[in-house]
Amino acid sequence: MRTDPIADMLTIIRNGCMAGRKSVLVAKTNMIGSVLKIMKDEGYIQDFEEVIRGNRSLFMVTLKYNQNKKPAIEGLKRVSKPGRRIYRSYKEIPYVRNGYGITVLTTSKGIMSDKQARANRIGGELVCEIW
């Protein structure tokens, strides 16, 4: 049993980018699906789709690279962990790499990026940072 599926997903994507893989498989949960949708909308991954392997349902994440085979994702960091939850109001949401990265938050209105949370004036739990 996994205790932190979000951290597992970030590690799988990080390792896939470092190895130059075209795609990786991650566990399918509603929260992971929402985080992947934000990553796709912000341009950090090319696409993701649900696949079934045996009796397991997974997401196949297609990673994104530029012309020089450099990954679109330079770094991923899990902020709020199961042992230590971190919450911020919309005024206190940190800017990642001076605005070049994003923070994913879970709020009362759903999972959203830091830009959406600031626009909607909603704070929440900081899930991860992507740059």
C-alpha positions in Angstrom: 0.0 0.0 0.0 1.3 3.4 -0.9 1.1 6.2 1.6 1.6 9.1 -0.8 0.5 8.5 -4.4 1.2 12.2 -5.4 4.8 11.9 -4.4 5.0 8.6 -6.2 3.6 10.2 -9.4 6.1 13.1 -9.2 9.0 10.7 -8.8 7.9 8.5 -11.7 7.6 11.6 -14.0 10.9 13.0 -12.7 12.7 9.7 -13.4 11.1 9.4 -16.8 12.2 12.8 -17.8 15.8 12.1 -16.6 15.9 8.8 -18.5 14.5 10.5 -21.7 11.4 8.2 -21.8 8.6 9.1 -24.2 5.8 8.1 -21.7 5.4 6.8 -18.2 2.6 4.9 -16.3 1.3 6.3 -13.0 -1.5 5.1 -10.7 -5.0 6.4 -11.5 -6.8 8.4 -8.8 -9.0 11.4 -9.1 -6.4 13.7 -7.5 -3.6 12.5 -9.8 -5.9 13.1 -12.8 -6.6 16.6 -11.7 -2.9 17.4 -11.2 -2.1 15.9 -14.6 -4.8 18.0 -16.2 -3.2 21.2 -14.7 0.2 20.0 -15.9 -1.2 19.5 -19.4 -3.0 22.9 -19.4 0.2 24.7 -18.3 2.3 22.9 -20.9 4.5 20.7 -18.8 3.3 17.4 -20.3 2.1 16.6 -23.8 -0.9 14.5 -22.9 -2.3 11.7 -20.6 -4.8 9.0 -21.0 -6.3 6.2 -19.0 -5.1 2.7 -19.8 -5.9 -0.7 -18.3 -3.2 -3.2 -17.6 -4.5 -6.5 -16.3 -6.9 -5.5 -13.6 -5.3 -2.1 -12.8 -6.4 1.2 -14.2 -3.4 3.6 -14.9 -2.7 6.9 -16.5 -0.2 6.9 -19.4 1.6 10.3 -19.3 3.2 11.4 -22.5 6.2 13.6 -21.6 7.1 16.8 -23.4 10.5 17.7 -24.8 11.9 20.6 -26.8 13.9 20.3 -30.1 17.2 19.6 -28.1 15.6 16.6 -26.3 15.5 18.7 -23.1 12.4 18.0 -20.9 9.7 20.7 -20.4 9.8 19.8 -16.7 13.0 21.0 -15.0 11.9 20.1 -11.5 9.1 18.8 -9.3 8.7 19.2 -5.6 6.1 17.8 -3.2 5.3 20.6 -0.7 2.5 19.3 1.6 3.2 15.8 2.8 1.0 13.3 4.7 3.0 14.0 7.9 3.0 17.8 7.5 0.2 19.6 5.7 0.9 23.1 4.5 -2.0 25.6 3.9 -1.8 29.1 2.6 -4.3 31.9 2.0 -4.4 33.3 -1.6 -2.2 36.2 -0.5 0.5 33.9 0.8 0.7 31.5 -2.2 4.4 31.4 -3.2 5.6 32.3 -6.7 7.7 29.4 -8.0 10.9 30.5 -9.8 9.7 34.1 -9.9 6.5 33.1 -11.8 8.1 30.7 -14.3 6.8 27.7 -12.4 3.4 26.8 -10.9 2.1 25.6 -7.6 -0.8 23.1 -7.6 -3.3 23.6 -4.7 -6.3 21.8 -3.5 -9.0 24.2 -2.5 -12.6 24.2 -1.5 -13.4 24.8 -5.2 -11.2 21.9 -6.4 -7.6 21.4 -7.5 -6.2 24.4 -9.3 -3.0 26.2 -10.2 -1.6 29.1 -8.2 -2.7 31.6 -10.9 -6.3 30.3 -10.8 -6.3 30.4 -7.0 -5.1 34.0 -6.9 -7.6 35.0 -9.5 -10.5 33.4 -7.5 -9.0 34.7 -4.2 -9.0 31.2 -2.7 -6.3 29.6 -0.5 -5.8 26.0 0.2 -3.3 23.2 0.7 -0.1 23.4 -1.4 0.2 20.0 -3.2 3.4 20.4 -5.3 5.6 22.9 -7.3 6.5 22.4 -10.9 9.1 24.4 -12.9 
